[in-house]
């Protein structure tokens, strides 16, 4: 991460940002890939390649960690339970990783978990270690037996090992009782550790076995080192890829900690709500870990900065009070450009934009050099000259307090000349100044945007916010007063500045107040507009919801109507079939029986439909077309018995008495519709036949009308229907005849006679 360097290549910058973006997306569903231990393994690659060389077990285990990390990264993508997660940049990065499964198998065969070589690392090693166990056991047994015969000469009754030889602790005053080789002497001099002559050959045999073990382990390590040497190129490639992945994961973690975003590319510099990482409290724990910052003692937080250079502006000139944040704002612009071009997301808000610069050149800080005979001003001019020589139209130049450190008049003239020269190159620059002449110059140049660091007059301190279009006052006297300069000194300074300075300062202060008032009014206007937009959006949303609800209800009513009609057909069919059976058995049936059946079926079907009673249009009167609420039908009002509260109504040619309160007068439109429905199957009362004209209708419209006409005819006792369908293509006539054939209320049908209309007419005989 510390070696991350910005790239001037837009394609490379886009590639780096894409990788960071992919890893941020992956973090949402999976923890970061484990990459600890990369440095140890990568540092050993230069030791590989020499024939016959054996790395230490610790080094080999570090190389195994490198293989394990590579294998973990290689198998971490794609994510099986998130197949739709597209991570092209990440996939491209890890695609070259090769498998190290064969090497990792060797680790499990050769090493114990604690890093010791396993007995089973090779058959020969297993045999040698078995022999060592046997030889050691026999040697210890022989020494224990020897000790039992020389107990008075021993300092203790245990067998010990000294310099790889098994010995007995012998008292110094009884040394002559034990013939053997002295290998060690205790610190007190009271005990000698003696290898009895009787076990010298056994100790030699054990030592030879240990030497064979070392030789076999060396052979195993040489072979394993050779296996790694063969894969050296793959290991080096994996180390590079994993390092890049580790850096990119760190960038993604930093982005997550700071809610960072990826700025839009373009030619403009625009940072919205930018937070300098050295001030952002969200990184205080990290700064405490890295820099030793006192996170608890620091209560302040970064104030989000809006650093905006509109279209056509190429120099942002910032002024304002000392310690007001001018330099931080300038450095934030440069830092965020460097972060962006290094592949970092930036801790900023949506809408931020950044160009890709070929270089970022800075003149800031005191570069005084006593040994080089450079004053602060001379050092600043030296760096400024180098910046002017190196800057191009694609560079970002940052100039802090240009022209300071010398006579204000001369410094101001130099600063203006430098800024004019910088404008001529065509790039972007951010500069800070206290000099009045430079501020005045900036106000008169179209390509320069002057801005001021805001100052809270009521609290007497800066707010660290940038105000575009304003000219900041340096407020040197206010800063000096806050720093503790005596009042008599401040008064003398004011006196020397004179009345002219005081008038200008007062005028600037008034302009600042007026600007704040204007900004507050603008903010209120924007808030009002936002509220109006919100209300409009809410109304449009409510309208859309009503339209959707209306469509839903329409579909529901259609479905309910279809179910009701089907229920009516089925109920009527079953009841008419039953009545037919009764008739075939010779039982007498009255017309009222069929009427009762049809009424019951209709009422059951209508129960599925929503009841929508139109609002009454006034009191009912004789002759009105009225709706009879209890019966869900309409009729013509014949008479009213006000004393009894009853009315006589004609419905389908029949008279019935109902309560006056159950009647409501239909509007003219509703009455006309009811009249049309009645006229659709009209005939003189008692004529025994009705006529329904279907000419020109579609089949889907004609069939429901035929069904209503049949039901009304059955209820009215009409014995037949004359259906006029015309000739046409013959499809309507065929559909009419098919429907009549299946209808349970139709006993038969036939084409009309010559005097009845011929084949353009179908006569239906009803079961009444």
C-alpha positions in Angstrom: 0.0 0.0 0.0 2.8 2.4 0.9 4.3 1.8 -2.5 1.1 2.7 -4.4 1.9 5.3 -7.0 -0.5 7.3 -9.1 -0.7 6.6 -12.8 -1.1 9.3 -15.5 -2.7 6.8 -17.9 -6.5 7.0 -17.9 -6.9 3.4 -18.9 -4.6 2.2 -16.0 -6.5 4.4 -13.6 -9.8 3.0 -14.8 -8.4 -0.6 -14.4 -7.2 0.2 -10.8 -10.6 1.7 -9.8 -12.4 -1.2 -11.4 -10.4 -3.7 -9.2 -11.2 -1.7 -6.0 -14.9 -1.5 -7.0 -15.0 -5.3 -7.6 -13.5 -6.0 -4.2 -15.9 -3.6 -2.5 -18.8 -5.5 -4.1 -17.3 -8.8 -3.0 -16.9 -7.6 0.6 -20.7 -7.2 0.7 -21.2 -11.0 0.4 -17.8 -12.5 1.5 -15.0 -11.5 3.9 -11.6 -10.6 2.4 -9.3 -13.3 1.1 -6.8 -14.2 3.8 -3.3 -13.1 2.6 -1.2 -13.0 5.8 2.3 -14.4 5.5 3.0 -13.3 1.9 6.1 -11.3 2.8 7.9 -14.2 4.4 7.3 -16.6 1.5 8.0 -14.0 -1.2 11.3 -13.1 0.4 12.6 -16.7 0.1 12.1 -17.0 -3.7 15.7 -15.8 -4.4 17.0 -18.8 -2.4 15.5 -21.3 -4.8 17.2 -22.7 -7.9 20.6 -23.9 -6.5 20.9 -27.6 -7.2 21.3 -29.8 -4.0 20.3 -26.9 -1.7 18.0 -27.6 1.2 16.0 -24.8 2.8 15.3 -25.0 6.5 11.9 -26.4 7.5 10.8 -22.9 8.7 11.6 -21.5 5.3 9.8 -24.3 3.5 6.7 -23.8 5.7 6.7 -20.1 4.8 6.7 -21.2 1.1 3.8 -23.5 1.8 1.9 -20.5 3.3 2.5 -18.7 0.1 1.1 -21.7 -1.8 -1.8 -21.9 0.5 -2.7 -18.2 0.2 -2.4 -18.5 -3.6 -4.7 -21.5 -3.7 -7.2 -19.8 -1.4 -7.3 -16.8 -3.7 -7.6 -19.0 -6.8 -10.6 -20.9 -5.5 -12.3 -17.8 -4.0 -13.8 -16.7 -7.3 -16.3 -17.0 -8.6 -18.6 -17.1 -5.6 -20.8 -20.1 -5.9 -23.8 -18.8 -4.0 -23.7 -15.4 -5.8 -23.5 -16.4 -9.5 -24.9 -13.0 -10.7 -22.1 -11.1 -9.0 -19.9 -10.0 -12.0 -16.4 -9.1 -11.0 -14.5 -8.8 -14.3 -11.4 -6.8 -13.0 -10.9 -9.2 -10.1 -11.4 -12.3 -12.3 -8.8 -10.9 -14.7 -6.3 -10.3 -11.8 -6.5 -13.8 -10.4 -6.9 -15.7 -13.7 -3.1 -16.3 -14.1 -2.8 -18.0 -10.6 -1.8 -21.7 -11.1 -2.7 -24.6 -8.8 -0.3 -25.6 -6.0 -2.4 -28.5 -4.7 0.4 -31.0 -5.5 2.8 -29.0 -3.3 0.3 -28.6 -0.5 -0.1 -32.4 -0.4 3.6 -32.7 0.2 3.3 -30.5 3.3 0.7 -32.8 4.8 2.9 -35.8 4.1 6.2 -34.3 5.5 5.4 -31.9 8.3 3.6 -32.1 11.6 1.4 -29.2 12.6 4.1 -27.8 14.8 6.7 -27.9 11.9 8.5 -31.1 12.9 9.3 -33.7 10.2 6.9 -36.6 10.3 8.1 -40.2 10.9 6.2 -41.1 7.7 8.0 -38.5 5.5 9.8 -41.4 3.9 9.9 -45.2 4.6 13.6 -45.0 5.4 13.1 -42.2 8.0 10.3 -44.3 9.6 12.7 -47.3 9.9 15.5 -45.1 11.3 13.3 -43.5 13.9 12.0 -46.9 14.9 15.6 -48.1 15.4 16.3 -45.0 17.4 13.4 -45.7 19.7 14.6 -49.3 20.2 18.2 -48.4 20.8 17.3 -45.7 23.2 15.0 -48.0 25.2 17.7 -50.7 25.4 20.4 -48.2 26.3 18.3 -46.7 29.1 17.4 -50.2 30.4 21.1 -51.2 30.6 22.0 -48.0 32.4 19.2 -48.5 34.9 20.4 -52.0 35.6 24.0 -50.7 35.9 22.8 -48.1 38.4 21.2 -50.7 40.6 24.6 -52.4 41.0 26.3 -49.1 41.8 23.7 -47.3 43.9 26.1 -46.2 46.6 28.2 -44.3 43.9 25.4 -42.4 42.3 24.2 -38.9 43.3 20.6 -39.8 42.1 18.8 -42.7 40.5 18.0 -41.3 37.1 19.5 -41.6 33.5 20.3 -38.3 31.8 21.7 -37.2 28.4 24.7 -35.0 28.0 26.1 -34.0 24.6 24.0 -36.6 22.9 25.4 -39.4 25.2 23.3 -41.2 27.9 25.1 -41.0 31.3 24.6 -41.5 35.0 25.1 -38.9 37.8 28.1 -40.1 39.9 29.2 -38.6 43.2 32.5 -36.9 42.9 33.9 -38.7 45.9 32.9 -42.1 44.4 34.1 -41.4 40.9 36.6 -44.3 41.0 33.8 -46.8 41.5 32.3 -46.2 38.0 34.7 -46.8 35.0 33.7 -44.6 32.1 33.9 -41.3 30.3 33.1 -38.0 32.0 31.0 -35.7 29.8 29.9 -33.0 32.3 30.3 -31.8 35.8 27.7 -30.1 37.9 28.1 -26.4 39.0 28.7 -27.4 42.6 31.4 -29.9 41.6 29.6 -32.6 43.6 28.4 -34.6 40.6 30.1 -36.0 37.5 28.0 -37.2 34.5 29.7 -40.4 33.5 29.1 -42.6 30.5 30.0 -46.2 31.7 32.3 -48.1 29.5 29.8 -50.9 29.4 27.4 -48.7 27.3 29.8 -46.9 25.1 29.1 -49.1 22.1 25.4 -48.8 22.6 25.7 -45.0 22.8 27.8 -45.1 19.6 25.2 -47.1 17.8 22.5 -44.6 18.9 24.6 -41.7 17.7 25.1 -43.4 14.3 21.3 -43.8 14.1 20.8 -40.1 14.8 23.3 -39.2 12.1 21.4 -41.4 9.6 18.2 -39.6 10.7 19.8 -36.2 10.0 21.1 -37.4 6.6 17.6 -38.7 5.6 15.9 -35.5 6.7 18.4 -33.5 4.7 17.7 -35.6 1.6 13.9 -35.0 2.1 14.4 -31.3 2.5 16.6 -31.2 -0.6 14.0 -33.0 -2.6 11.2 -30.7 -1.3 13.3 -27.6 -2.0 13.9 -28.9 -5.6 10.1 -29.2 -6.0 9.7 -25.5 -5.1 12.6 -24.5 -7.3 10.8 -26.1 -10.3 7.8 -23.9 -9.5 9.8 -20.8 -8.8 8.4 -18.8 -11.7 4.8 -19.7 -10.7 5.5 -18.8 -7.1 7.0 -15.4 -8.2 3.9 -14.7 -10.4 1.6 -15.7 -7.5 3.4 -13.5 -5.1 3.0 -10.5 -7.4 -0.7 -11.2 -8.0 -1.4 -11.7 -4.3 0.5 -8.5 -3.4 -1.7 -6.6 -5.8 -4.8 -8.3 -4.4 -3.7 -7.5 -0.8 -3.2 -3.8 -1.8 -6.6 -3.7 -3.5 -8.3 -5.3 -0.5 -6.8 -2.6 1.7 -8.1 0.0 -0.6 -11.6 -1.6 -0.5 -11.5 -1.7 3.3 -10.5 2.0 3.5 -13.3 2.8 1.1 -15.8 0.9 3.3 -14.6 2.6 6.5 -15.0 6.1 5.0 -18.1 5.5 2.9 -16.0 6.5 -0.1 -17.2 6.8 -3.7 -15.7 6.6 -7.2 -15.7 10.0 -8.8 -16.9 10.5 -12.3 -14.1 11.0 -14.9 -14.1 14.2 -16.9 -12.3 17.5 -17.4 -13.8 19.3 -14.4 -12.6 19.2 -10.8 -15.6 18.9 -8.5 -15.4 17.5 -4.9 -18.7 17.3 -3.0 -18.5 16.8 0.8 -14.8 15.9 0.7 -13.3 14.8 4.0 -9.5 14.8 4.4 -8.4 11.4 5.7 -6.1 13.0 8.3 -9.1 14.7 9.9 -11.9 12.2 9.3 -12.9 10.7 12.7 -13.8 7.4 11.0 -10.1 6.8 10.5 -9.0 7.9 13.9 -8.4 4.3 15.1 -6.2 3.7 12.1 -4.3 6.9 12.6 -3.8 6.0 16.2 -2.3 2.7 15.2 0.0 4.1 12.5 0.8 7.6 13.7 0.2 7.3 17.5 -2.6 9.9 17.3 -4.6 10.5 20.5 -8.0 9.5 19.2 -9.8 10.0 22.5 -8.3 13.4 23.2 -9.2 14.7 19.8 -12.9 15.6 19.6 -13.0 17.5 16.3 -14.0 16.0 13.0 -13.4 16.9 9.4 -15.8 19.5 8.0 -16.9 18.3 4.6 -15.6 20.5 1.8 -17.2 21.4 -1.5 -14.4 22.3 -3.9 -16.1 23.0 -7.2 -14.5 24.4 -10.4 -17.4 25.1 -12.8 -17.2 24.8 -16.6 -14.7 27.4 -18.0 -12.9 27.9 -14.6 -9.3 26.9 -14.6 -8.0 28.6 -11.4 -9.6 28.4 -8.0 -8.3 31.3 -5.8 -9.0 30.8 -2.1 -8.6 33.5 0.5 -9.7 33.9 4.1 -8.5 34.0 7.7 -5.4 32.4 9.0 -6.1 28.8 10.3 -9.4 29.0 8.3 -8.6 25.9 6.2 -7.3 27.3 2.9 -4.2 25.1 2.8 -6.2 22.0 3.8 -8.7 22.7 1.0 -5.9 23.0 -1.5 -4.2 19.9 -0.3 -7.5 18.0 -0.3 -7.9 18.6 -4.0 -4.3 17.3 -4.7 -4.6 14.4 -2.3 -7.9 13.2 -3.8 -6.5 13.4 -7.3 -3.6 11.2 -6.2 -5.9 8.8 -4.4 -8.1 8.5 -7.5 -5.2 7.9 -9.8 -3.7 5.3 -7.4 -7.0 3.2 -7.5 -8.6 4.5 -4.3 -12.2 5.4 -3.8 -12.3 8.9 -2.3 -14.1 9.9 1.0 -16.4 12.3 -0.8 -20.1 12.6 -1.8 -22.0 11.6 -4.9 -21.6 14.0 -7.8 -17.8 14.4 -7.4 -15.7 14.5 -10.5 -11.9 14.3 -11.1 -9.8 14.5 -14.3 -6.7 12.3 -14.7 -3.7 14.5 -14.4 -0.3 13.8 -16.0 1.4 15.3 -12.9 0.5 17.1 -9.8 2.9 20.0 -8.9 2.9 21.6 -5.5 4.5 24.8 -4.0 3.7 24.7 -0.3 5.4 24.8 3.0 8.6 26.5 4.1 11.6 25.1 2.2 14.2 27.4 3.8 17.7 25.9 3.4 20.4 27.5 5.5 23.1 25.4 4.1 22.0 26.1 0.6 21.7 29.8 1.3 18.0 29.8 0.5 15.5 32.0 2.3 11.8 31.0 2.6 10.9 33.3 -0.3 13.9 32.2 -2.5 13.1 28.6 -1.9 9.4 29.2 -2.9 10.5 31.0 -6.0 12.9 28.2 -6.9 10.1 25.6 -6.7 7.7 27.9 -8.5 10.1 28.2 -11.4 10.4 24.4 -11.6 6.6 24.1 -11.6 6.1 26.6 -14.4 8.7 24.7 -16.4 7.2 21.2 -15.9 3.4 22.0 -15.9 1.4 21.0 -19.0 -2.2 21.5 -20.0 -3.0 18.2 -18.3 -1.3 19.1 -15.0 -2.8 20.2 -11.6 -0.8 23.0 -10.0 -1.2 23.8 -6.2 0.2 27.1 -5.0 0.0 27.9 -1.3 0.4 31.6 -0.2 2.0 32.6 -3.4 4.0 35.9 -3.1 4.3 35.8 0.7 7.5 36.2 2.5 8.5 39.5 0.9 7.2 43.0 0.3 3.4 42.7 -0.2 3.5 44.9 -3.3 6.3 43.1 -5.0 5.0 39.7 -3.8 1.5 40.5 -5.1 2.9 41.5 -8.5 4.9 38.3 -8.7 1.9 36.2 -7.7 -0.4 37.7 -10.3 2.3 37.2 -13.0 2.8 33.6 -12.0 -1.0 32.9 -12.1 -1.3 34.6 -15.5 1.5 32.4 -16.8 -0.1 29.3 -15.3 -3.5 30.2 -16.9 -1.7 30.4 -20.3 -0.7 26.7 -20.2 -4.4 25.6 -20.1 -4.4 23.3 -17.1 -6.1 23.5 -13.7 -4.7 25.1 -10.5 -5.7 25.8 -6.9 -4.0 28.8 -5.2 -4.4 30.4 -1.8 -3.5 34.0 -0.9 -3.8 36.8 1.7 -2.7 39.5 -0.7 -5.4 42.1 -1.5 -3.9 42.8 -5.0 -4.2 39.1 -5.9 -7.8 38.9 -4.7 -8.7 42.0 -6.7 -7.0 40.6 -9.8 -8.9 37.3 -9.4 -12.3 39.0 -9.4 -11.6 40.5 -12.8 -10.6 37.4 -14.7 -13.2 35.2 -16.3 -11.3 31.9 -15.9 -10.6 32.5 -12.2 -13.1 31.7 -9.5 -12.5 33.5 -6.2 -13.6 31.8 -3.0 -13.4 32.5 0.7 -13.2 30.3 3.7 -16.3 31.1 5.8 -16.0 32.9 9.1 -18.7 32.8 11.8 -19.0 36.4 13.0 -21.1 35.5 16.0 -18.7 32.9 17.3 -15.6 34.6 16.1 -14.1 31.6 14.5 -13.8 30.0 11.0 -16.3 27.3 9.9 -13.8 25.7 7.4 -16.4 25.8 4.6 -15.6 27.3 1.2 -17.9 30.0 -0.2 -17.5 30.4 -4.0 -17.6 33.9 -5.4 -16.6 35.6 -2.1 -13.4 37.4 -1.1 -12.1 36.4 2.3 -10.7 38.8 4.8 -7.4 37.8 6.4 -8.6 38.8 9.9 -5.0 39.0 11.0 -6.0 41.3 14.0 -8.7 38.8 15.1 -6.2 35.9 14.9 -3.6 37.9 16.8 -6.1 38.8 19.5 -7.1 35.2 19.9 -3.5 34.2 20.1 -3.1 36.5 23.1 -1.4 39.6 21.7 -1.9 42.5 24.1 -4.7 44.9 23.4 -2.4 47.9 23.4 -0.4 46.3 20.6 -3.6 45.6 18.6 -4.8 49.1 19.1 -1.5 50.5 17.8 -1.8 48.2 14.8 -5.4 49.5 14.0 -4.2 53.1 14.4 -1.4 52.5 11.9 -3.8 50.9 9.4 -5.8 54.1 9.4 -9.4 55.1 8.7 -9.2 53.8 5.1 -8.5 50.3 6.2 -11.3 50.4 8.8 -13.8 51.6 6.2 -12.8 48.9 3.8 -12.9 46.2 6.5 -16.4 47.4 7.6 -17.6 47.4 4.0 -16.3 43.9 3.5 -17.9 42.8 6.8 -21.3 44.3 5.6 -21.0 42.5 2.3 -20.3 39.3 4.1 -23.4 39.7 6.2 -25.5 40.5 3.2 -24.1 37.5 1.3 -25.0 35.3 4.2 -28.6 36.7 4.3 -28.9 36.1 0.5 -27.6 32.6 0.9 -30.1 31.9 3.7 -33.0 33.2 1.5 -31.7 31.1 -1.4 -31.6 28.0 0.9 -35.2 28.7 2.1 -36.3 29.0 -1.6 -34.6 25.8 -2.4 -36.2 24.1 0.5 -39.6 25.3 -0.5 -39.0 24.1 -4.0 -37.9 20.7 -2.7 -41.1 20.5 -0.6 -43.2 21.4 -3.6 -41.5 18.8 -5.7 -42.0 16.3 -2.9 -45.7 17.1 -2.7 -46.0 16.9 -6.5 -44.2 13.5 -6.5 -46.4 12.2 -3.8 -49.6 13.3 -5.7 -48.3 11.7 -8.9 -47.5 8.5 -6.9 -51.0 8.6 -5.4 -52.5 9.1 -8.8 -50.5 6.2 -10.2 -51.6 4.0 -7.3 -55.3 5.0 -7.9 -54.9 4.1 -11.6 -53.4 0.8 -10.7 -56.1 0.1 -8.1 -58.8 1.0 -10.6 -57.3 -1.4 -13.1 -57.1 -4.1 -10.4 -60.7 -3.6 -9.4 -61.8 -3.7 -13.1 -60.0 -7.0 -13.6 -61.5 -8.3 -10.3 -65.0 -7.3 -11.3 -64.6 -8.9 -14.7 -63.4 -12.1 -13.0 -66.3 -12.0 -10.5 -68.8 -11.4 -13.4 -67.4 -14.3 -15.3 -67.8 -16.5 -12.2 -71.3 -15.2 -11.6 -72.4 -15.9 -15.2 -71.0 -19.3 -15.1 -72.7 -20.0 -11.7 -76.0 -18.8 -13.3 -75.6 -21.0 -16.3 -74.7 -24.1 -14.2 -77.5 -23.5 -11.7 -80.1 -22.9 -14.4 -78.9 -26.0 -16.3 -79.1 -28.3 -13.3 -82.5 -27.0 -12.2 -84.0 -27.2 -15.7 -82.6 -30.8 -16.1 -84.3 -31.6 -12.8 -87.6 -30.1 -14.0 -87.3 -32.1 -17.2 -86.8 -35.3 -15.3 -89.9 -34.4 -13.2 -91.9 -33.7 -16.4 -90.7 -37.0 -18.0 -92.0 -38.8 -14.9 -95.4 -37.3 -15.5 -95.4 -34.9 -12.8 -97.1 -31.6 -13.4 -94.9 -28.5 -13.3 -96.1 -24.9 -13.0 -94.5 -22.0 -14.7 -93.8 -20.5 -11.3 -91.5 -23.4 -10.5 -89.2 -22.5 -13.4 -89.5 -18.8 -12.5 -88.5 -19.6 -8.9 -85.5 -21.6 -10.1 -84.3 -18.9 -12.4 -84.7 -16.2 -9.7 -82.8 -18.3 -7.2 -80.0 -18.9 -9.7 -79.8 -15.2 -10.7 -79.7 -14.1 -7.0 -77.0 -16.5 -6.2 -74.9 -15.3 -9.2 -75.5 -11.6 -8.4 -74.3 -12.2 -4.8 -70.8 -12.4 -6.3 -71.1 -9.0 -7.9 -70.4 -5.6 -6.2 -73.6 -3.7 -5.4 -73.3 -0.2 -6.6 -76.5 1.8 -6.0 -76.4 5.1 -7.8 -77.2 8.1 -5.6 -80.9 9.0 -5.7 -81.6 12.0 -8.0 -84.6 13.2 -6.0 -88.0 11.9 -4.7 -89.8 9.3 -6.8 -93.0 10.2 -8.7 -95.5 8.2 -10.8 -94.1 7.5 -14.2 -90.4 7.5 -13.1 -88.1 4.6 -13.9 -87.0 3.4 -10.5 -84.5 0.9 -8.9 -85.9 -1.6 -6.5 -83.0 -2.2 -4.0 -84.1 -5.4 -2.3 -84.7 -7.1 -5.7 -81.7 -5.5 -7.6 -84.0 -4.7 -10.6 -85.7 -1.7 -12.2 -89.2 -0.9 -13.2 -91.8 1.9 -13.9 -93.6 3.4 -10.9 -97.4 3.1 -11.4 -98.8 4.5 -8.2 -98.0 5.5 -4.6 -100.0 4.7 -1.5 -98.6 7.4 0.8 -100.8 6.3 3.7 -99.4 2.8 3.7 -95.9 3.8 2.5 -96.2 1.3 -0.5 -95.9 1.7 -4.2 -97.0 -0.3 -7.2 -94.2 -1.0 -9.8 -94.3 -2.6 -13.2 -91.4 -5.0 -13.8 -91.1 -6.9 -17.1 -94.9 -6.6 -17.7 -95.8 -7.7 -14.1 -97.0 -5.6 -11.2 -95.6 -5.8 -7.7 -96.0 -3.8 -4.5 -92.9 -2.7 -2.6 -92.1 -0.2 0.2 -91.6 3.4 -1.1 -88.3 3.6 0.8 -86.9 0.8 -1.3 -87.2 2.9 -4.5 -84.8 5.3 -5.9 -85.3 7.4 -9.1 -82.8 6.6 -11.8 -81.1 9.4 -13.6 -82.0 10.1 -17.2 -78.9 8.2 -18.4 -79.5 5.2 -16.2 -83.2 5.1 -17.1 -82.3 5.2 -20.8 -79.9 2.3 -20.3 -82.6 0.3 -18.5 -85.1 1.0 -21.3 -82.6 -0.1 -23.9 -82.0 -3.3 -22.0 -85.7 -4.0 -21.9 -86.2 -3.0 -25.5 -83.5 -5.4 -26.6 -85.9 -8.3 -26.3 -89.1 -6.3 -26.9 -92.5 -7.6 -28.0 -96.1 -6.7 -27.2 -97.1 -8.2 -23.9 -98.9 -11.5 -24.3 -97.8 -12.0 -27.9 -96.0 -15.2 -26.9 -92.8 -14.2 -28.8 -90.0 -11.7 -28.7 -87.4 -10.6 -31.2 -83.7 -9.9 -30.7 -81.8 -8.2 -33.5 -78.1 -9.2 -33.6 -77.2 -8.1 -37.0 -73.7 -6.5 -37.2 -72.7 -7.7 -33.7 -69.6 -9.7 -32.8 -70.1 -13.2 -31.4 -68.6 -12.3 -28.0 -71.2 -9.5 -27.7 -74.2 -11.4 -29.1 -74.0 -14.5 -27.0 -74.5 -12.7 -23.6 -77.5 -10.8 -25.1 -79.1 -14.0 -26.3 -78.6 -15.5 -22.8 -80.2 -12.5 -21.1 -83.1 -12.6 -23.6 -83.7 -16.3 -22.9 -83.6 -15.8 -19.1 -86.0 -12.8 -19.3 -88.3 -14.7 -21.6 -88.4 -17.7 -19.3 -89.2 -15.4 -16.3 -91.9 -13.7 -18.4 -93.4 -16.9 -19.7 -92.6 -16.1 -23.3 -92.6 -19.4 -25.3 -90.2 -18.5 -28.2 -87.6 -16.0 -29.4 -87.0 -14.7 -32.9 -83.2 -14.1 -33.3 -82.3 -12.0 -36.3 -78.6 -12.6 -37.1 -78.6 -12.0 -40.8 -76.6 -13.8 -43.4 -73.1 -12.3 -43.3 -70.3 -14.9 -43.3 -72.4 -17.4 -41.4 -70.2 -17.4 -38.3 -72.7 -15.6 -36.2 -75.6 -17.8 -37.3 -73.5 -20.9 -36.5 -72.5 -19.6 -33.0 -76.2 -18.7 -32.3 -77.4 -22.2 -33.2 -74.6 -23.9 -31.2 -75.4 -21.8 -28.1 -79.2 -22.6 -28.4 -78.4 -26.3 -28.8 -76.5 -26.4 -25.4 -78.8 -24.0 -23.4 -80.9 -26.0 -21.0 -83.9 -23.6 -21.3 -84.2 -24.1 -25.1 -86.2 -27.1 -26.2 -85.6 -26.7 -29.9 -84.7 -24.2 -32.6 -85.2 -23.9 -36.4 -84.4 -21.5 -39.3 -87.2 -19.0 -40.0 -89.8 -19.7 -42.7 -89.9 -17.6 -45.9 -92.3 -15.2 -44.3 -90.3 -15.2 -41.0 -87.0 -14.1 -42.6 -85.6 -17.4 -43.9 -82.0 -18.4 -42.9 -81.3 -14.9 -41.7 -83.5 -15.7 -38.7 -83.4 -18.5 -36.1 -86.6 -19.3 -34.1 -85.9 -20.7 -30.6 -88.7 -22.7 -28.7 -88.3 -22.4 -24.9 -89.2 -24.7 -22.1 -92.1 -22.9 -20.3 
